[in-house]
Amino acid sequence: MWMNPQVAAAHAIPDDVKLSKLFQSLAFYTVTTCLSKSIAYPFETVQIIQQTQEKNSESRSKYKGTFDILDHIIQEQGVLRLWRGNTMFLTRFLPSRAASEATRKVYKNFYKIGPRSLSLDFLLPTILTGGIGLALVYPIDTVRCNLVADIGPTRKYNGFVHAGQEIARTDGFLGLYRGLGVSLAGVALYQIIYTTLFQLLKKRLQQIPKANWPMRALILEAIGIAALLASFPLDTIRRRMMVSGRSFTSTVKRIYKEEGICGFFNGAIAASIKGLVEAMTTVWFGWI
């Protein structure tokens, strides 16, 4: 509907107010994300250990499950070992997610709940933003994955810088980007499923009182688990590629030959628990 330019200008929100709200939103998002991710990070550690068990052959027979790994690590290496790589995780995670959040803020005013929300012009910005953010910080994730997976009696890496230098020395600079293509495919698949389910259930979420945050957290977690399980095999493959140096085809064949289909889902339980903890803490902080 056409509106008089003078009337539109009178009702327009000043740019400085829009920027202020955007920065406040990003600041709040950063704080709540740091807290929720850090609280759930021990399960991220367990997930990576299970996904990269090929690098540590002893873990295949030594560890029996998610909580058994937690117990062994605490008893043998101390509780702080569960947070090894957490700082790098936040360093990798926040820039990419901050960019995604900024893009979401820009686009949300142009799309309403309904069929249009599930169209390509809605999903594409989300996928592209997530992919670009991932590509920018991917070397950090590669180094972190190798550090967390380094749980043997003799440590291969002394720290983040040393791990990065060793990977670049043995595999070249491109070794820091091994598995990037698989990761981008996983991001696209996850975002498509998550965004679609979220838009379908958004009205339901809005009807739940904020005081009933556990229910909201459970619905969000159900959406996340569905997207997680669909894309989890790709995540397992890319982590194996990070630590083994093998190609995509070789990695898939090796996992299937030695572990079967279930091998592609090693760590899925830990990842689901991690997602539940993150969702509950995030919703508790008042963020949807």
VEXDODREN-341306 format. One line per field, with one value per residue: residue in three letters; x, y, z of N, C-alpha, C in turn. Coordinates in Angstrom, 2 decimals. Example, Ala and Ser with C-alpha at 12.3 -4.5 7.8 and 13.67 -1.06 7.14 Angstrom:
VEXDODREN-341306
code: c(ALA,SER)
nX: c(13.19,12.85)
nY: c(-5.69,-2.25)
nZ: c(7.80,7.08)
caX: c(12.30,13.67)
caY: c(-4.50,-1.06)
caZ: c(7.80,7.14)
cX: c(13.20,12.90)
cY: c(-3.30,0.03)
cZ: c(7.80,7.87)
***
This chain:
VEXDODREN-341306
code: c(MET,TRP,MET,ASN,PRO,GLN,VAL,ALA,ALA,ALA,HIS,ALA,ILE,PRO,ASP,ASP,VAL,LYS,LEU,SER,LYS,LEU,PHE,GLN,SER,LEU,ALA,PHE,TYR,THR,VAL,THR,THR,CYS,LEU,SER,LYS,SER,ILE,ALA,TYR,PRO,PHE,GLU,THR,VAL,GLN,ILE,ILE,GLN,GLN,THR,GLN,GLU,LYS,ASN,SER,GLU,SER,ARG,SER,LYS,TYR,LYS,GLY,THR,PHE,ASP,ILE,LEU,ASP,HIS,ILE,ILE,GLN,GLU,GLN,GLY,VAL,LEU,ARG,LEU,TRP,ARG,GLY,ASN,THR,MET,PHE,LEU,THR,ARG,PHE,LEU,PRO,SER,ARG,ALA,ALA,SER,GLU,ALA,THR,ARG,LYS,VAL,TYR,LYS,ASN,PHE,TYR,LYS,ILE,GLY,PRO,ARG,SER,LEU,SER,LEU,ASP,PHE,LEU,LEU,PRO,THR,ILE,LEU,THR,GLY,GLY,ILE,GLY,LEU,ALA,LEU,VAL,TYR,PRO,ILE,ASP,THR,VAL,ARG,CYS,ASN,LEU,VAL,ALA,ASP,ILE,GLY,PRO,THR,ARG,LYS,TYR,ASN,GLY,PHE,VAL,HIS,ALA,GLY,GLN,GLU,ILE,ALA,ARG,THR,ASP,GLY,PHE,LEU,GLY,LEU,TYR,ARG,GLY,LEU,GLY,VAL,SER,LEU,ALA,GLY,VAL,ALA,LEU,TYR,GLN,ILE,ILE,TYR,THR,THR,LEU,PHE,GLN,LEU,LEU,LYS,LYS,ARG,LEU,GLN,GLN,ILE,PRO,LYS,ALA,ASN,TRP,PRO,MET,ARG,ALA,LEU,ILE,LEU,GLU,ALA,ILE,GLY,ILE,ALA,ALA,LEU,LEU,ALA,SER,PHE,PRO,LEU,ASP,THR,ILE,ARG,ARG,ARG,MET,MET,VAL,SER,GLY,ARG,SER,PHE,THR,SER,THR,VAL,LYS,ARG,ILE,TYR,LYS,GLU,GLU,GLY,ILE,CYS,GLY,PHE,PHE,ASN,GLY,ALA,ILE,ALA,ALA,SER,ILE,LYS,GLY,LEU,VAL,GLU,ALA,MET,THR,THR,VAL,TRP,PHE,GLY,TRP,ILE)
nX: c(0.85,0.56,2.32,2.40,5.40,6.23,4.77,5.75,8.41,8.11,7.36,9.51,12.23,15.03,18.36,20.49,19.27,18.44,20.95,21.95,20.18,20.79,23.50,23.21,21.68,23.47,25.53,24.29,23.62,26.20,27.23,25.38,25.68,28.39,28.31,26.41,27.56,30.01,29.23,28.16,30.33,32.00,30.65,31.00,33.70,33.70,32.20,33.92,36.09,34.90,34.17,36.62,37.98,39.57,42.09,43.05,43.55,43.24,41.03,38.84,38.48,38.76,36.99,33.56,31.26,29.42,29.29,31.12,33.49,33.66,34.04,36.52,38.29,38.18,39.15,41.71,42.99,42.11,39.55,39.60,40.54,38.38,37.58,39.42,40.42,38.18,38.28,39.27,37.15,35.06,36.20,36.20,33.49,31.88,32.37,31.33,28.68,27.81,27.78,25.79,23.63,23.39,22.68,20.26,18.74,18.51,17.05,14.70,12.56,11.53,10.33,7.61,5.82,4.93,4.36,6.24,8.34,9.71,10.91,13.43,14.64,14.59,15.97,18.47,20.15,20.70,22.06,24.29,25.50,26.18,27.95,30.00,30.96,31.91,33.96,35.80,36.84,37.71,40.34,40.93,39.12,40.01,42.54,41.74,40.17,42.13,43.66,41.87,41.38,43.79,44.58,46.16,48.66,51.12,51.51,50.97,50.81,51.70,50.24,47.97,49.27,51.51,50.25,48.96,51.21,52.46,50.52,50.38,53.00,53.29,51.12,50.83,49.61,46.99,46.15,44.99,42.47,41.23,38.47,36.67,34.79,32.98,32.07,30.73,28.64,27.37,26.59,24.74,22.75,21.97,21.04,18.90,17.07,16.74,15.86,13.52,11.89,11.82,10.46,7.99,7.14,7.16,4.99,3.81,5.80,5.75,3.37,3.78,4.22,6.82,7.65,7.42,9.88,11.30,9.71,9.85,12.54,12.74,11.27,12.81,15.13,14.29,13.90,16.53,17.84,16.72,17.70,20.39,20.88,20.37,22.45,24.69,26.40,28.00,29.40,30.91,32.51,34.01,35.47,37.02,38.53,39.97,41.77,43.00,43.93,43.07,41.29,37.91,36.49,38.11,37.92,35.17,34.88,36.59,35.43,32.94,33.73,35.13,33.47,30.84,27.47,26.74,29.07,29.20,27.69,28.88,29.24,26.91,25.05,26.32,26.47,23.76,23.03,24.65,23.46,20.95,21.59,22.67,20.41,18.58,19.93,20.27,17.61,16.78,18.23,16.72,16.71,15.55)
nY: c(-1.19,2.24,4.91,8.22,10.00,11.88,11.13,8.53,9.12,10.39,8.33,6.67,4.78,6.15,5.87,5.67,4.67,2.18,0.98,1.02,-0.74,-3.04,-3.49,-3.83,-6.15,-7.95,-7.89,-8.95,-11.42,-12.45,-12.70,-14.50,-16.67,-17.37,-18.20,-20.34,-22.09,-22.63,-23.90,-26.24,-27.35,-29.60,-31.85,-31.41,-31.92,-34.69,-35.57,-34.98,-36.64,-39.17,-39.08,-38.96,-41.27,-42.96,-41.84,-42.27,-45.24,-46.61,-45.57,-46.75,-49.25,-48.66,-46.67,-46.64,-45.21,-42.07,-40.91,-42.49,-41.75,-39.10,-39.63,-41.05,-39.14,-37.12,-38.50,-39.29,-37.12,-34.78,-32.34,-29.96,-30.64,-31.23,-28.86,-28.17,-26.31,-24.73,-21.91,-21.43,-22.52,-20.71,-18.48,-19.26,-19.74,-17.47,-15.18,-16.12,-16.76,-14.30,-12.81,-14.21,-13.66,-10.89,-10.74,-12.10,-10.30,-8.22,-9.38,-10.33,-8.57,-8.55,-10.89,-13.00,-15.30,-18.23,-19.72,-18.28,-17.90,-20.22,-20.37,-20.29,-17.76,-17.00,-18.97,-19.06,-16.72,-17.34,-19.79,-19.06,-17.08,-18.56,-20.37,-18.70,-17.56,-19.88,-20.70,-18.64,-18.98,-21.55,-22.81,-22.51,-24.24,-26.66,-26.93,-26.92,-29.27,-31.25,-30.84,-31.45,-34.11,-35.22,-37.24,-39.25,-41.16,-39.98,-36.76,-35.18,-32.55,-29.40,-27.15,-24.61,-22.99,-24.54,-26.86,-25.86,-25.10,-27.59,-28.99,-27.40,-27.70,-30.46,-31.06,-28.88,-25.52,-25.72,-27.91,-27.07,-26.52,-28.85,-30.86,-28.81,-28.49,-30.57,-29.69,-27.32,-28.38,-29.77,-27.65,-26.34,-28.34,-28.68,-26.09,-25.75,-27.75,-27.09,-24.37,-24.60,-26.31,-24.72,-22.41,-23.54,-24.21,-21.87,-20.21,-21.77,-21.75,-19.06,-18.90,-20.11,-19.33,-17.21,-17.91,-20.60,-21.82,-24.31,-25.94,-24.54,-24.77,-27.53,-27.90,-26.42,-27.92,-30.37,-29.67,-28.99,-31.47,-33.05,-31.77,-32.05,-34.88,-35.48,-34.22,-35.14,-37.36,-36.10,-34.30,-36.02,-37.21,-35.00,-34.31,-36.59,-36.40,-34.11,-34.95,-37.21,-36.77,-37.88,-38.35,-37.45,-39.65,-41.85,-41.64,-42.07,-44.71,-46.06,-45.62,-46.88,-49.52,-50.36,-49.69,-49.66,-48.46,-47.24,-46.06,-43.56,-42.09,-41.86,-40.24,-38.83,-38.94,-37.54,-35.08,-34.46,-34.20,-32.06,-30.10,-29.95,-28.95,-26.48,-25.30,-25.14,-23.49,-21.19,-20.40,-20.00,-17.76,-15.99,-15.75,-16.11)
nZ: c(0.00,-0.86,0.71,1.95,1.49,3.46,5.69,6.04,6.62,9.05,10.71,10.60,11.95,13.51,12.17,13.98,16.24,15.34,14.87,17.46,18.79,17.36,18.06,20.80,20.82,19.61,21.51,23.78,22.77,22.35,24.97,26.22,24.52,24.87,27.55,27.51,25.62,26.84,29.21,28.19,26.95,27.78,26.72,24.05,23.85,24.41,22.22,20.03,20.64,20.38,17.68,16.42,17.00,15.59,15.47,18.00,18.92,21.28,22.50,21.38,22.53,25.18,26.09,26.84,26.42,26.41,29.08,30.32,29.09,30.03,32.77,32.76,31.70,33.65,35.87,35.03,33.77,34.85,35.65,34.22,31.75,30.20,29.16,27.29,24.58,24.55,24.52,21.95,20.56,21.10,19.94,17.29,16.90,17.57,15.75,13.26,13.92,14.84,12.51,11.16,12.83,12.54,9.84,9.96,11.46,9.65,7.57,8.73,8.86,6.38,5.78,6.46,8.60,7.00,3.71,2.20,3.92,3.83,1.44,-1.17,-1.28,1.31,2.75,1.52,2.19,4.90,4.70,3.11,4.71,7.02,5.82,4.82,7.20,8.45,6.69,7.02,9.59,9.66,9.82,12.56,13.74,12.73,13.96,16.64,16.75,16.34,18.63,20.74,20.15,20.73,22.92,23.84,25.76,25.27,24.33,21.22,20.49,21.85,22.27,20.99,19.00,18.39,17.43,15.14,13.62,13.20,11.71,9.41,8.57,7.97,6.28,4.70,3.98,3.05,4.38,6.69,5.91,5.34,4.61,4.36,2.27,2.81,5.26,4.57,3.09,5.11,6.78,5.10,4.83,7.51,8.17,6.39,7.22,9.96,9.89,8.41,10.03,12.32,11.44,10.89,13.43,14.80,15.52,17.45,19.42,20.11,21.45,23.84,27.22,28.53,31.04,31.10,30.29,30.12,28.42,26.01,25.53,25.13,22.78,20.97,21.15,20.12,17.45,16.83,17.22,15.22,12.91,13.48,13.51,10.85,9.52,10.79,9.98,7.98,9.53,11.13,9.15,8.20,10.49,10.86,8.54,9.15,11.19,10.18,7.62,5.31,2.16,1.14,0.00,0.76,3.53,4.03,3.10,4.87,7.42,7.07,6.50,8.82,10.97,10.23,9.48,11.86,12.67,11.52,13.18,15.61,18.64,18.49,20.55,22.63,21.34,21.15,23.84,24.49,22.86,24.11,26.66,25.90,24.68,26.82,28.67,27.11,26.50,29.07,29.71,28.39,25.64,22.34)
caX: c(0.00,1.40,2.29,2.99,6.79,6.38,4.25,6.71,9.60,7.77,7.28,10.74,13.11,16.35,19.40,21.32,18.50,18.52,22.30,22.08,19.47,21.52,24.68,22.76,21.27,24.67,26.27,23.56,23.78,27.57,27.38,24.59,26.27,29.62,27.96,25.75,28.52,31.03,28.62,27.95,31.53,32.50,30.04,31.67,34.95,33.38,31.77,35.08,36.87,34.21,34.20,37.99,38.60,40.57,43.40,43.44,43.00,42.91,39.72,37.79,38.25,38.84,35.82,32.32,30.14,29.57,29.60,32.35,34.59,33.74,34.62,37.93,39.06,38.28,40.00,43.08,43.61,41.59,38.30,39.85,40.81,37.12,37.41,40.55,39.98,36.95,38.55,39.33,35.80,34.31,36.84,35.72,32.04,31.21,32.34,30.43,27.31,27.47,27.43,24.49,22.60,23.21,21.92,18.90,18.06,18.22,16.07,13.46,11.48,11.04,9.71,6.62,5.56,4.08,5.11,7.37,9.44,10.42,11.38,14.87,15.14,14.74,16.97,19.78,21.01,21.12,23.07,25.49,26.14,26.81,29.07,31.09,31.53,32.65,35.18,36.74,37.47,37.88,41.63,40.86,38.39,40.89,43.54,41.04,39.78,43.33,44.06,40.94,41.54,45.13,44.36,47.02,49.62,52.14,50.85,51.62,50.81,51.91,49.30,47.30,50.23,52.32,49.42,48.80,52.48,52.70,49.59,50.83,54.30,53.15,50.08,50.75,48.61,45.65,45.77,44.13,41.12,40.78,37.10,35.85,33.65,32.01,31.50,29.78,27.45,26.70,25.95,23.56,21.72,21.49,20.28,17.64,16.16,16.45,15.07,12.19,11.13,11.62,9.39,6.72,6.76,7.39,3.76,3.65,6.76,5.31,2.20,4.21,4.68,8.25,7.88,7.52,11.06,11.71,8.99,10.41,13.85,12.56,10.86,13.99,16.07,13.75,14.23,17.97,18.23,16.33,18.69,21.69,20.99,20.40,23.74,25.79,27.42,28.93,30.26,31.87,33.45,34.94,36.40,37.99,39.44,40.83,42.82,43.66,44.56,42.57,40.31,36.52,36.14,38.85,37.38,33.86,35.10,37.23,34.45,31.93,34.35,35.55,32.48,29.49,26.68,26.75,30.29,28.96,26.92,29.62,29.23,25.61,24.40,26.98,26.07,22.37,23.04,25.24,22.44,19.90,22.13,22.76,19.07,17.97,20.60,20.02,16.24,16.72,18.75,15.73,17.00,14.91)
caY: c(0.00,3.43,5.80,9.54,10.02,12.65,10.29,7.44,9.66,10.70,7.07,5.89,4.66,6.71,4.89,5.46,3.81,0.83,0.46,0.80,-1.97,-4.15,-3.74,-4.39,-7.52,-8.75,-7.99,-9.90,-12.73,-12.89,-13.11,-15.70,-17.76,-17.77,-18.93,-21.61,-22.96,-23.04,-24.85,-27.52,-27.73,-30.97,-32.81,-31.16,-32.67,-36.11,-35.79,-35.00,-37.85,-40.31,-38.96,-39.09,-42.36,-43.60,-41.28,-42.86,-46.59,-47.09,-45.07,-47.62,-50.32,-48.15,-45.89,-47.38,-44.34,-40.65,-40.61,-43.22,-40.87,-38.01,-40.14,-41.37,-37.91,-36.44,-39.29,-39.43,-35.88,-33.62,-31.82,-28.87,-31.21,-31.23,-27.55,-27.88,-25.83,-23.95,-20.54,-21.46,-22.79,-19.46,-17.61,-19.71,-19.76,-16.18,-14.33,-16.65,-16.64,-12.88,-12.42,-14.81,-12.94,-9.58,-10.97,-12.46,-9.07,-7.44,-10.04,-10.79,-7.62,-8.69,-12.19,-13.32,-16.73,-18.72,-20.40,-17.49,-18.05,-21.47,-20.33,-20.20,-16.42,-16.88,-19.91,-18.83,-15.84,-18.05,-20.78,-18.37,-16.42,-19.60,-20.92,-17.72,-17.48,-21.11,-20.70,-17.66,-19.43,-23.00,-23.29,-22.58,-25.46,-27.79,-27.03,-27.30,-30.67,-32.05,-30.70,-32.20,-35.53,-35.62,-37.68,-40.39,-41.00,-39.02,-35.71,-34.78,-31.09,-28.69,-26.05,-24.21,-22.53,-25.69,-27.73,-25.22,-25.18,-28.97,-29.34,-26.68,-28.24,-31.80,-31.12,-27.64,-24.56,-26.21,-28.92,-26.42,-26.42,-30.18,-31.13,-27.61,-28.73,-31.40,-28.83,-26.41,-29.18,-30.03,-26.40,-26.12,-29.32,-28.37,-24.84,-25.97,-28.52,-26.36,-23.19,-25.04,-26.77,-23.59,-21.56,-24.26,-24.27,-20.57,-19.75,-22.57,-21.24,-17.74,-19.08,-20.63,-18.25,-17.23,-18.57,-22.04,-21.92,-25.69,-26.43,-23.87,-25.37,-28.88,-27.79,-26.01,-29.04,-31.37,-29.16,-29.11,-32.88,-33.52,-31.24,-32.62,-36.27,-35.51,-33.73,-35.62,-38.12,-35.18,-33.75,-37.07,-37.35,-33.86,-34.37,-37.65,-35.84,-33.15,-35.58,-38.32,-36.30,-38.64,-37.71,-37.72,-41.02,-42.77,-41.56,-42.73,-46.16,-46.60,-45.63,-47.91,-50.83,-50.72,-49.42,-49.76,-47.23,-46.61,-45.29,-42.18,-41.41,-41.84,-38.91,-38.18,-38.80,-36.41,-33.85,-34.17,-33.69,-30.72,-29.22,-29.77,-28.05,-25.15,-24.76,-24.81,-22.32,-20.04,-19.96,-19.51,-16.39,-15.13,-15.52,-17.02)
caZ: c(0.00,-0.98,1.86,1.73,1.96,4.69,6.78,6.23,7.27,10.43,11.46,10.42,13.11,13.19,11.93,15.17,17.14,14.78,15.14,18.90,19.11,16.77,18.87,22.07,20.56,19.38,22.77,24.62,22.12,22.58,26.36,26.47,23.75,25.57,28.76,27.19,24.95,27.80,30.12,27.49,26.19,28.04,25.80,22.77,23.95,24.27,20.84,19.15,20.95,19.78,16.22,15.92,17.73,14.72,15.80,19.27,18.85,22.61,22.92,20.85,23.49,26.54,26.43,26.55,26.12,26.69,30.48,30.65,28.65,31.00,34.02,32.54,31.52,34.95,36.76,34.53,33.29,35.57,35.12,33.28,30.42,29.46,28.52,26.41,23.29,24.64,24.08,20.48,20.08,21.13,18.95,15.98,16.80,17.70,14.55,12.23,14.38,14.91,11.15,10.87,13.58,11.91,8.61,10.33,11.87,8.45,6.71,9.37,8.62,5.00,5.60,7.46,8.74,5.92,2.66,1.72,4.85,3.55,0.07,-1.35,-0.99,2.76,3.24,0.91,3.00,6.10,4.33,2.65,5.84,7.82,5.08,4.78,8.54,8.69,5.88,7.55,10.83,9.59,10.36,14.02,14.08,12.41,15.02,17.87,16.64,16.55,20.03,21.59,19.85,21.18,24.30,24.14,26.88,24.82,23.56,19.98,20.40,23.11,22.37,19.76,18.00,17.98,16.60,13.83,12.90,12.79,10.63,8.21,8.14,7.41,5.25,3.94,4.46,2.70,5.36,7.68,5.34,4.94,5.01,4.28,1.39,3.55,6.30,3.94,2.76,6.37,7.21,4.26,5.18,8.86,8.17,5.68,8.07,11.19,9.59,7.97,11.19,13.22,10.91,11.02,14.84,15.41,16.15,18.67,20.39,20.56,22.31,25.14,28.10,28.79,32.32,30.81,29.43,29.80,27.24,24.84,25.31,24.60,21.37,20.21,21.11,19.18,16.12,16.66,17.11,13.89,11.96,13.83,13.06,9.39,9.02,11.63,9.24,7.32,10.57,11.48,8.05,8.12,11.62,10.55,7.54,9.84,11.99,9.48,6.40,4.17,1.29,1.48,-0.39,1.61,4.89,4.04,2.97,6.08,8.50,6.80,6.56,10.17,12.01,9.72,9.43,13.18,12.82,11.10,14.22,16.87,19.24,18.30,21.86,23.30,20.65,21.50,25.22,24.40,22.32,25.12,27.69,25.30,24.48,28.11,29.26,26.27,26.71,30.46,29.70,27.78,24.20,21.38)
cX: c(0.88,1.23,2.98,4.41,6.98,5.88,5.21,7.94,9.33,7.74,8.55,11.56,14.48,17.40,20.23,20.61,18.56,19.87,22.49,21.40,20.20,22.74,24.31,22.37,22.48,25.47,25.61,23.71,25.18,27.74,26.64,25.16,27.54,29.30,27.37,26.72,29.57,30.48,28.50,29.21,32.08,31.92,30.55,32.98,34.71,32.99,32.97,35.92,36.22,34.28,35.59,38.72,39.64,41.97,43.94,42.82,42.59,41.51,38.60,37.46,38.18,37.56,34.55,31.13,30.42,30.02,30.83,33.58,34.76,34.43,36.11,38.77,39.24,39.24,41.47,43.76,43.09,40.38,38.52,40.14,39.54,36.89,38.60,40.03,38.73,37.15,38.61,37.95,34.97,34.87,36.37,34.24,31.42,31.24,31.36,28.98,26.87,27.06,26.06,23.37,22.33,22.39,20.47,18.10,17.65,17.07,14.73,12.29,10.85,10.30,8.77,6.42,4.59,4.93,6.33,8.59,10.27,10.97,12.89,15.41,15.22,15.88,18.37,20.67,21.53,22.23,24.38,26.24,26.85,28.03,30.26,31.77,32.38,33.98,36.24,37.51,37.79,39.23,41.63,40.17,39.23,41.91,42.89,40.67,40.98,43.81,43.17,41.11,42.87,45.07,45.24,47.97,50.75,51.47,51.66,51.77,50.94,50.93,48.76,48.30,51.06,51.53,49.23,50.05,52.75,51.79,50.01,52.14,54.14,52.17,50.01,49.65,47.20,45.19,44.88,42.69,40.60,39.38,36.17,34.61,32.56,31.31,30.45,28.49,26.65,25.97,24.68,22.43,21.12,20.59,18.93,16.63,15.76,15.53,13.65,11.33,10.84,10.49,8.03,6.20,6.86,6.15,3.52,4.59,6.31,4.12,2.57,4.71,6.18,8.59,8.04,8.70,11.52,11.01,9.53,11.76,13.73,12.14,12.04,14.98,15.59,14.05,15.72,18.43,17.88,17.32,20.06,21.87,21.07,21.77,24.93,26.82,28.44,29.89,31.32,32.94,34.47,35.91,37.44,39.00,40.42,42.03,43.59,44.39,44.10,41.57,38.90,36.16,36.81,38.29,36.05,34.03,35.66,36.23,33.44,32.50,34.62,34.44,31.04,28.78,26.74,28.00,30.13,28.21,27.60,29.67,27.89,24.89,24.99,26.57,24.63,22.27,23.59,24.19,21.33,20.36,22.20,21.38,18.44,18.61,20.32,18.61,16.08,17.23,17.80,15.91,16.30,15.40)
cY: c(1.23,4.31,7.10,9.56,10.78,11.86,9.16,7.93,9.94,9.45,6.23,5.89,5.21,5.63,4.62,4.58,2.36,0.21,0.15,-0.51,-3.19,-4.51,-4.32,-5.85,-8.43,-8.94,-9.01,-11.32,-13.30,-13.43,-14.42,-16.91,-18.27,-18.62,-20.30,-22.59,-23.48,-24.08,-26.23,-28.07,-29.12,-32.02,-32.61,-31.93,-34.16,-36.43,-35.89,-36.25,-39.08,-40.27,-39.23,-40.25,-43.12,-43.11,-41.87,-44.24,-47.11,-46.67,-45.99,-48.74,-49.82,-47.46,-46.59,-46.48,-42.92,-40.39,-41.38,-42.41,-39.71,-38.45,-40.42,-40.11,-37.19,-37.18,-39.27,-38.11,-34.62,-33.02,-30.72,-29.37,-31.21,-29.92,-27.19,-27.47,-24.96,-22.51,-20.45,-21.70,-21.51,-18.47,-17.96,-19.48,-18.37,-15.32,-14.82,-16.50,-15.18,-12.36,-12.98,-14.06,-11.58,-9.71,-11.30,-11.22,-8.24,-8.05,-10.30,-9.86,-7.79,-10.01,-12.48,-14.84,-17.16,-19.38,-19.62,-17.66,-19.30,-21.50,-20.13,-18.83,-16.14,-17.75,-19.58,-17.88,-16.53,-19.04,-20.11,-17.72,-17.43,-20.17,-19.99,-17.61,-18.70,-21.11,-19.76,-18.18,-20.92,-23.50,-23.41,-23.88,-26.70,-28.00,-27.49,-28.77,-31.59,-31.99,-31.54,-33.69,-36.08,-36.02,-38.86,-40.12,-40.04,-38.01,-35.32,-33.27,-30.47,-27.54,-25.67,-23.83,-23.69,-26.64,-27.16,-25.30,-26.58,-29.39,-28.67,-27.25,-29.58,-31.86,-29.89,-26.74,-25.06,-27.32,-28.36,-26.31,-27.79,-30.44,-29.94,-27.82,-29.55,-30.56,-27.90,-27.15,-29.48,-28.81,-26.15,-27.06,-29.00,-27.14,-25.00,-26.67,-27.72,-25.17,-23.56,-25.46,-25.62,-22.69,-22.22,-24.24,-22.93,-20.05,-20.49,-22.07,-19.90,-17.83,-19.59,-19.49,-18.36,-17.92,-20.08,-22.29,-23.36,-26.25,-25.82,-24.48,-26.76,-28.84,-27.39,-27.15,-30.13,-30.95,-29.35,-30.54,-33.43,-33.05,-31.84,-34.03,-36.37,-35.14,-34.32,-36.47,-37.23,-34.57,-34.76,-37.23,-36.22,-33.86,-35.47,-37.15,-34.87,-33.83,-36.66,-37.88,-37.04,-37.83,-38.09,-39.18,-42.04,-42.79,-42.28,-44.25,-46.76,-46.67,-46.76,-49.32,-51.26,-50.58,-49.54,-48.42,-46.49,-45.75,-43.83,-41.38,-41.48,-40.41,-38.21,-37.98,-37.62,-35.09,-33.46,-33.62,-32.28,-29.72,-28.93,-28.79,-26.62,-24.50,-24.32,-23.58,-21.07,-19.50,-19.41,-18.07,-15.44,-14.88,-16.56,-16.62)
cZ: c(0.00,0.24,1.50,2.28,3.26,5.89,7.09,6.97,8.74,11.30,11.36,11.70,12.73,13.06,13.17,16.19,16.66,15.07,16.61,19.32,18.56,17.61,20.23,21.92,20.38,20.66,23.69,24.08,22.40,23.99,26.63,25.72,24.42,26.78,28.43,26.53,25.92,28.78,29.47,26.85,26.54,27.11,24.37,22.73,23.74,22.83,19.90,19.38,20.30,18.24,15.65,16.59,16.90,15.06,17.09,19.36,20.22,23.04,22.46,21.82,24.92,26.97,25.95,26.21,26.57,28.12,30.96,30.23,29.62,32.27,33.87,32.43,32.85,35.86,36.33,34.21,34.00,34.88,34.09,31.87,29.56,28.73,27.64,25.02,23.34,24.17,22.56,19.88,20.04,20.11,17.54,15.82,16.72,16.44,13.49,12.65,14.50,13.53,10.76,11.57,12.97,10.64,8.91,10.73,10.65,7.67,7.37,9.12,7.24,4.77,6.75,7.51,7.65,4.86,2.21,2.62,4.57,2.13,0.02,-0.99,0.50,3.28,2.74,1.72,4.25,5.80,3.94,3.81,6.72,7.14,5.03,6.13,8.86,7.95,6.46,8.76,10.82,10.10,11.88,14.45,13.80,13.52,16.32,17.87,16.90,17.99,20.94,21.40,20.34,22.65,24.69,25.30,26.55,23.91,22.33,19.89,21.78,23.31,21.01,18.67,17.47,17.08,15.21,12.99,12.38,11.65,9.33,7.68,7.44,6.23,4.37,4.46,4.18,3.65,6.45,7.21,4.90,5.49,4.90,3.41,2.07,4.61,5.73,3.57,4.02,6.91,6.42,4.64,6.54,8.85,7.47,6.57,9.30,10.92,9.19,9.16,12.16,12.74,11.05,12.46,15.55,16.12,17.46,19.76,20.96,21.50,23.70,26.01,28.38,30.10,32.13,29.88,29.19,28.56,25.97,24.49,24.68,23.13,20.50,20.08,20.16,17.74,15.85,16.47,15.74,12.84,12.20,13.28,11.55,8.85,9.76,10.88,8.54,8.33,11.00,10.40,8.03,9.30,11.41,9.52,8.18,10.51,11.25,8.23,5.16,3.36,1.74,1.20,0.51,3.03,5.00,3.98,4.25,7.24,8.29,6.94,7.99,11.21,11.54,9.72,10.76,13.39,12.42,12.17,15.58,17.41,19.13,19.63,22.62,22.67,20.99,22.92,25.25,23.90,23.32,26.19,27.14,25.15,25.79,28.74,28.45,26.49,28.13,30.54,28.97,26.31,23.37,20.00)
***
